Amino acid sequence: MRKFIFNITLFSAPLLVLLFILLFVQPDKKFAYTFVKGECDNKAAWIYQRIFENQERIDIAFTGASQTSCAIMDELVEKQLDSTLNSDLKVASLGYCRRGRDIQFAMLNDLFSHKKPKLLVIEITENEPAKSHPVFPYLAESKDVLGSFVFFNQRFLSNIYKALIVRFEFYKHISFGIKTENPEVNSNFGYIPSNQIVIIDELSRNQETWNKKLKNQQPAFISKIENKYPLHYLEKMVKLAKSNHCDVVFLYLPEYGSGLKEPENIGIYRNIAPVILLTDSIIQNKTNWKDPMHFNDAGAKQASDFISGELASQIKKLNETSGK
């Protein structure tokens, strides 16, 4: 038996060493962002192009999940701020489908390496996303993938596996001289449009789901444990912005039906930065939703108009504080 175990170990050791070395192969950013081609309306390719190839500035960046992509008409916000402040601020909505603070941090790392935003608007919802984003290991630096072991990351092993997959595919590309496809980008802005109006029954069902969830909340100590991973990355996001002389604002984008006028962690957010809360008239209007989680064009228009006014006020305050 010992001999068998020894032989298995002897056979496996070189493979494990190769896998470990492969983990530190850093894929080209273009390859990494286009590797997830097709999902989230091809938003990763758009984000790559906007950060790395588009020479236009990004003065105000919105980061978050699909709620941000479907709520922030960045072109409209840009025009409204220009009209209100007589400014030339360039706005980009960098929201990416599905919640996860780690992927937002990975994208912001790339953003601040190539652009110099003056203001970062971070999406917050009713609660923090407890798990790692499934696309995070494809885009993250190797050190960040390995670093995600801490703070109760339930998807650490999955992240390692996916990181190896993308690095192996990248190694194949460079070994065989395969060119990375250029991302197909048709817009200078990141808003994902929709004129769909939600079926009312969907809103009612989501409201019932939230009622049950709020009546049967898990113990506080479990929530505290689950929050460690996302709040760890949220802290890194804010620190990254501050180190690049970029101010931070939080934007609360709740679902229809939760009934929570403020997020559960409102105290944590307000200790870090100002929080923008949408008005009830926008949230409670059923025709503003394409599904219980996302605004349609009508809702996004109202939300973007309101947010533009709030941002204009924040920018004025920040300018006064800095003496501009």
JOHUPE-V57991 format. One record per backbone hydrogen bond with DSSP energy under -0.5 kcal/mol. CO is the residue of the C=O (numbers start at 1). NH is the residue of the N-H. If there is no record, write none. Layout:
# JOHUPE-V57991
CO|NH, CO|NH
This chain:
# JOHUPE-V57991
1|5, 2|6, 3|7, 4|8, 5|9, 6|10, 7|11, 8|12, 9|13, 10|14, 11|15, 12|16, 13|17, 14|18, 15|19, 16|20, 17|21, 18|22, 19|23, 20|24, 21|24, 22|25, 24|26, 25|27, 28|32, 29|33, 30|34, 31|35, 32|36, 34|37, 36|39, 39|42, 39|43, 39|44, 40|43, 42|46, 43|47, 44|48, 45|49, 46|50, 47|51, 48|52, 48|53, 49|53, 49|54, 59|118, 59|119, 60|92, 61|121, 62|94, 63|123, 64|96, 65|68, 65|69, 66|70, 67|71, 68|71, 68|72, 69|192, 71|73, 72|74, 73|77, 74|78, 75|79, 76|80, 77|81, 78|82, 79|83, 80|84, 81|85, 81|87, 82|86, 90|59, 90|60, 92|62, 92|94, 100|104, 101|105, 102|106, 103|107, 104|108, 105|109, 106|110, 107|111, 108|112, 109|113, 110|114, 111|114, 111|115, 118|247, 119|61, 120|122, 120|249, 121|63, 121|123, 122|251, 124|253, 126|264, 133|136, 135|138, 135|139, 136|139, 136|140, 141|144, 141|145, 142|146, 143|147, 144|148, 145|148, 146|149, 147|150, 149|153, 152|154, 153|156, 155|159, 156|160, 157|161, 158|162, 159|163, 160|164, 161|165, 162|166, 163|167, 164|168, 165|169, 166|170, 167|171, 168|172, 169|173, 170|174, 171|175, 172|176, 173|177, 173|178, 183|185, 191|193, 194|297, 199|202, 199|203, 200|204, 201|205, 202|206, 203|207, 204|208, 205|209, 206|210, 207|211, 208|212, 209|213, 210|214, 211|215, 212|216, 214|217, 219|222, 219|223, 220|224, 221|225, 222|226, 223|227, 224|228, 225|228, 225|229, 226|230, 227|231, 228|232, 229|233, 230|234, 231|235, 232|236, 233|237, 234|238, 235|239, 236|240, 237|241, 238|242, 239|243, 240|244, 241|244, 241|246, 242|245, 247|120, 248|274, 249|122, 250|276, 251|124, 251|253, 252|254, 252|278, 255|258, 259|261, 263|266, 265|268, 265|269, 266|270, 267|271, 268|272, 269|272, 269|273, 274|250, 275|277, 276|252, 279|282, 279|283, 280|284, 284|286, 285|288, 286|289, 288|296, 289|198, 291|294, 292|256, 294|290, 294|291, 296|300, 297|301, 298|302, 299|303, 300|304, 301|305, 302|306, 303|307, 304|308, 305|309, 306|310, 307|311, 308|312, 309|313, 310|314, 311|315, 312|316, 313|317, 314|318, 315|319, 316|320, 317|321, 318|322, 319|323, 319|324, 320|323
